[in-house]
Amino acid sequence: MQFIDEVKIHVQSGHGGAGCVSFRREKFIPFGGPDGGDGGKGGDIIFTVDPNLSTLMDLRYRPHLKAGRGKNGMGKDRHGANGEDLTIPVPPGTIVKDAETGEILADLIEPGQTVILLKGGRGGQGNARFTTSTNRAPKFAQPGEDEEERWLRLELKLMADVGLLGFPNVGKSSFITKVSAARPKIADYPFTTIKPNLGVVPYKNYRSFVVADIPGIIEGASEGAGLGHRFLKHVERTNILLHLIDLSWIPDRDPIREYETLNRELALFSPELARKEQIAVINKIDLPVVRENLPPVMAWFQERGIKVFPISAATGEGIPPLLDEIARHLWGAAEEEW
């Protein structure tokens, strides 16, 4: 399924039905009387959170959405039917903004959460409503109220407990494959991940947490370089960030510089995101070159009070203690296996 995390749509609620001007025509009732019914209310535009959705793809191909129009009133005091509401399902984490002003209209997070974004027009009253002691035969009725319409921009921010960060090819996809059932593409060239992936990680005592793997970030990502700038927003809702580091490129690449560069990009993109707690994860310790370069890099992180875990996403070495540390952050303590 194609991953779509931004769409622009035009929505329009239903116009209210007009009230009816009508008079009774009954035998033996010489003067009759007004009996025009009311018009029906126009349909509302409603957004609801569907936990079975993970993308805005369906809305990409339906940019114009309308609710039902209220029916007009009729004679014999018959009211028009209300227009049908239009309910638009969206995945958890969807933000609805006014496309012109950027104002946030709704932040849809919880499954089943519902918000009426545009109200349908009220139906007009028929002439039977306007009968008075001095006007026994009113010859007017109200028109239906106008509908509401606006352009909206929908942005999806994935809902995850843990976000994976790192330069391309540090092993984020391998890690999420090892700890969950997610199966992102893995290859030995940069930017194999071109869309975010979510994985549910089973933990002890039937607990679990969700990990988000986003495309690799490079220097200048906050200004649009590479792919990661499009997806940094997907780790804004996470509780903790895992910063994966690869020592196998030494001396061609400096892992400490890459760590500092990526954190600088986070701060430029969102200061709040940069303040999130991070755990440094040194991957690929199954490789001899990584084992050789591990001690000085571990010491650098420890001197600065940064939690660091050496692991191998290929063999699974070091992953259980890392999962325990994540559990301590999410739930306050690691749990013992039953």
C-alpha positions in Angstrom: 0.0 0.0 0.0 1.3 3.4 -0.9 2.1 5.6 2.1 0.5 9.0 1.9 0.9 11.3 4.9 -0.3 14.6 3.5 -3.4 15.5 1.5 -5.3 18.6 0.6 -9.1 18.3 0.3 -12.1 20.5 -0.2 -15.1 19.7 2.0 -18.6 21.1 1.9 -21.5 20.5 4.3 -25.1 20.2 3.1 -27.3 23.2 2.2 -30.4 23.4 4.3 -33.7 22.6 2.6 -36.2 25.5 2.0 -39.4 25.8 3.9 -42.7 25.4 1.9 -45.4 27.9 1.2 -48.6 25.8 0.9 -52.3 26.2 1.8 -54.8 23.5 2.6 -57.5 22.7 0.0 -60.1 20.6 1.7 -63.8 20.2 1.1 -66.1 22.1 3.3 -63.1 24.3 4.6 -63.6 27.5 2.6 -60.7 29.5 3.9 -58.2 26.6 4.3 -55.0 27.4 6.1 -51.2 27.4 5.8 -49.7 23.9 5.9 -46.2 24.3 4.5 -43.6 22.1 6.1 -40.0 22.8 7.2 -37.0 22.1 5.1 -34.5 19.4 6.3 -31.1 20.2 7.8 -28.0 19.8 5.6 -25.6 17.1 6.4 -22.5 17.7 8.6 -18.8 16.9 7.7 -17.6 14.6 10.4 -14.0 13.2 10.9 -13.6 10.0 12.9 -10.5 8.0 13.8 -10.3 4.5 12.3 -7.5 2.4 14.0 -7.5 0.1 10.9 -6.2 2.9 8.7 -2.5 3.8 8.5 -2.4 6.2 5.5 -4.3 9.0 3.9 -4.2 7.3 0.5 -7.9 7.1 0.1 -8.4 10.8 0.4 -5.6 11.5 -2.2 -8.0 10.3 -4.9 -11.1 12.0 -3.4 -10.2 15.7 -3.1 -13.7 17.0 -3.2 -16.2 15.8 -0.6 -19.8 16.9 0.0 -22.4 16.1 2.6 -26.0 15.6 1.6 -28.4 18.5 1.0 -31.5 18.9 3.1 -34.8 18.3 1.3 -37.3 21.0 0.8 -40.5 21.1 2.9 -43.8 20.1 1.4 -47.6 20.8 1.8 -49.7 19.0 4.4 -47.1 19.9 7.0 -44.6 17.4 5.6 -41.0 18.2 6.6 -38.1 17.6 4.3 -35.6 14.9 5.1 -32.3 15.9 6.7 -29.3 15.6 4.4 -27.0 12.7 5.0 -23.9 13.4 7.1 -20.5 12.7 5.5 -18.2 10.8 7.8 -14.5 10.8 6.8 -12.4 8.1 8.4 -8.7 8.9 9.1 -5.9 7.1 10.8 -4.8 7.8 14.4 -2.4 10.8 14.5 -4.1 12.9 11.8 -4.0 16.7 12.2 -6.6 18.7 10.3 -5.6 22.2 9.4 -7.1 25.1 7.5 -5.3 25.0 4.2 -5.1 28.8 3.9 -4.3 29.9 7.4 -2.5 26.8 8.8 -4.8 26.9 11.9 -5.1 23.5 13.6 -8.8 22.6 13.6 -8.6 19.1 15.0 -5.9 16.7 16.3 -7.3 13.2 16.0 -5.4 10.7 18.1 -7.7 8.2 20.0 -9.5 5.4 18.1 -13.1 6.3 17.7 -12.5 10.0 18.4 -15.0 12.0 16.4 -15.3 15.7 15.6 -17.9 17.6 13.6 -15.8 20.0 11.5 -18.4 21.7 9.3 -22.1 22.1 10.3 -24.8 21.6 7.7 -27.1 24.5 6.9 -30.3 24.7 9.0 -33.6 24.0 7.2 -35.9 26.9 6.6 -39.3 27.0 8.3 -42.5 26.6 6.3 -45.3 29.1 6.2 -47.3 27.1 8.8 -44.8 28.3 11.4 -45.6 32.0 10.8 -49.4 31.9 11.5 -50.4 34.6 14.0 -53.7 36.1 15.2 -53.2 39.0 12.8 -51.8 37.0 9.9 -53.8 33.8 9.4 -52.5 33.1 5.9 -48.7 33.9 5.6 -47.5 33.6 2.1 -43.8 33.3 2.9 -41.4 30.8 4.2 -37.7 30.7 5.1 -35.0 29.5 2.6 -32.5 27.0 3.9 -29.3 28.2 5.4 -26.1 28.0 3.3 -23.6 25.3 3.6 -20.1 25.7 5.0 -17.0 24.9 2.8 -13.3 25.1 3.1 -10.0 23.7 1.9 -8.3 21.5 4.5 -4.8 20.1 4.8 -4.5 16.8 6.5 -1.2 15.7 8.0 -0.5 12.3 9.5 2.0 11.9 12.3 2.4 8.2 13.2 1.5 7.1 16.7 4.5 5.2 18.1 6.2 4.8 21.5 9.7 4.6 20.2 11.3 6.4 17.2 14.4 5.2 15.3 16.9 7.7 14.2 20.1 7.4 12.3 22.0 8.1 9.1 21.3 5.8 6.1 22.5 2.2 6.4 23.0 2.2 10.1 20.7 -0.8 10.5 17.3 0.7 11.5 15.3 -1.6 9.2 17.3 -4.6 10.4 16.6 -3.7 14.0 12.8 -3.3 13.5 12.8 -6.6 11.6 14.6 -8.3 14.4 12.3 -7.1 17.2 9.0 -7.1 15.5 7.0 -8.6 12.6 7.6 -5.6 10.4 9.4 -6.4 7.2 10.8 -3.2 5.6 13.2 -3.5 2.6 16.8 -4.1 3.6 19.7 -3.6 1.2 23.4 -2.4 1.2 22.7 0.9 -0.4 21.5 4.2 1.0 17.8 5.1 1.4 16.4 1.6 1.1 13.7 2.9 3.4 11.6 5.5 1.6 8.5 5.5 3.8 8.0 5.1 7.6 7.4 1.6 9.0 5.7 0.7 12.2 6.5 -2.5 14.1 4.8 -3.9 17.3 7.5 -5.2 19.6 6.3 -8.0 21.9 7.6 -7.7 25.5 7.3 -9.6 28.7 4.0 -10.4 30.4 2.2 -9.9 27.1 3.0 -6.2 26.9 4.1 -4.6 23.7 5.2 -1.2 22.3 5.2 0.4 18.9 8.5 1.4 17.1 8.6 3.8 14.1 11.4 3.4 11.6 11.8 6.5 9.4 14.0 7.0 6.4 17.6 7.9 7.1 18.4 11.5 7.8 21.4 13.3 6.4 23.0 16.7 7.0 20.6 19.5 5.8 17.5 17.3 6.3 15.7 20.1 8.2 16.1 22.3 5.0 14.9 19.6 2.6 18.0 17.4 1.9 17.5 13.7 1.5 14.3 11.9 2.4 14.2 12.2 6.2 13.0 15.8 6.3 9.6 14.7 5.1 9.3 12.2 7.9 10.8 13.8 10.9 7.3 14.7 12.0 6.6 11.0 12.5 8.8 10.8 15.6 7.4 14.0 17.2 4.7 12.0 19.1 7.1 9.3 20.3 8.1 8.9 24.0 11.7 8.1 23.4 14.2 8.1 20.5 16.7 5.3 19.7 19.7 6.8 17.9 21.4 4.1 15.9 25.1 4.5 15.2 27.3 2.5 12.8 31.1 2.2 13.5 31.8 0.0 10.5 32.6 3.0 8.3 35.5 4.2 10.4 37.7 5.9 9.3 35.7 7.0 6.2 32.9 8.4 8.4 33.0 9.8 11.9 30.2 8.3 14.0 30.5 11.0 16.7 30.2 13.8 14.1 27.2 12.0 12.5 25.5 11.8 16.0 26.0 15.5 16.6 24.9 16.4 13.1 21.7 14.5 13.4 20.9 16.1 16.7 21.5 19.5 15.2 19.0 18.7 12.4 16.5 17.6 15.1 16.9 21.0 16.9 16.5 22.9 13.6 13.4 21.0 12.7 11.8 21.1 16.2 13.4 22.1 19.5 10.8 20.0 21.3 11.8 17.0 19.3 15.5 17.6 20.2 14.6 17.6 23.9 13.2 14.1 23.8 15.1 11.5 25.7 17.5 9.5 23.5 19.3 6.2 23.9 22.4 5.7 21.8 22.5 2.3 20.1 25.8 1.1 18.5 24.8 -1.5 16.0 26.7 -4.2 14.1 28.9 -5.3 17.0 29.0 -8.7 15.3 31.6 -7.1 12.9 35.3 -7.2 14.0 35.8 -3.6 12.9 33.0 -2.4 15.2 34.3 -4.4 18.1 37.7 -2.8 17.6 36.3 0.8 17.6 33.7 0.2 20.3 35.6 1.2 23.5 36.5 4.8 22.7 33.0 5.5 21.3 31.3 4.0 24.3 33.6 6.1 26.6 32.6 9.3 24.7 28.9 8.7 25.4 29.4 7.6 29.0 31.5 10.7 29.8 28.5 12.8 28.7 26.0 10.8 30.7 24.3 9.4 27.6 22.8 5.9 27.8 24.5 3.7 25.2 23.8 0.1 24.3 25.9 -2.0 21.9 23.8 -4.5 19.9 23.7 -6.6 16.8 20.5 -6.4 14.8 21.8 -9.4 12.8 22.4 -11.8 15.7 20.2 -10.3 18.4 23.2 -9.7 20.8 22.5 -7.0 23.3 18.9 -6.4 22.3 17.2 -7.8 25.5 18.9 -5.2 27.8 18.0 -2.5 25.3 14.3 -3.6 25.4 14.4 -3.6 29.2 15.7 0.0 29.2 12.9 1.0 26.8 10.4 -0.7 29.2 11.8 1.2 32.2 11.2 4.5 30.3 7.7 3.6 29.1 6.3 1.9 32.2 8.7 2.8 35.0 10.3 -0.6 35.4 11.5 -3.6 33.4 9.4 -6.7 33.9 10.4 -10.2 34.8 9.2 -13.0 32.5 6.4 -15.1 33.8 
